[in-house]
């Protein structure tokens, strides 16, 4: 029983670390999207040259939004793992 508890404590620590990393990644992507939107607005003001740049920025925005979606799904999975580990530790502590 103690071995299971040690496993879930280690599992929980790792998943909590992964959650923090994932949140950091999401924040970085959101900052990039914010900067990208600012550049897009500037590019739109530049007439012909700006149209090509604006299109490239829109493409990059799409790729970043896809990455953000993937990272948010990963975070949801990690949060589920954390909840599971906490539940198992609570259950194991009750049985001791």
Order of alpha helices (4+ residues) and beta strands (2+ residues): alpha-alpha
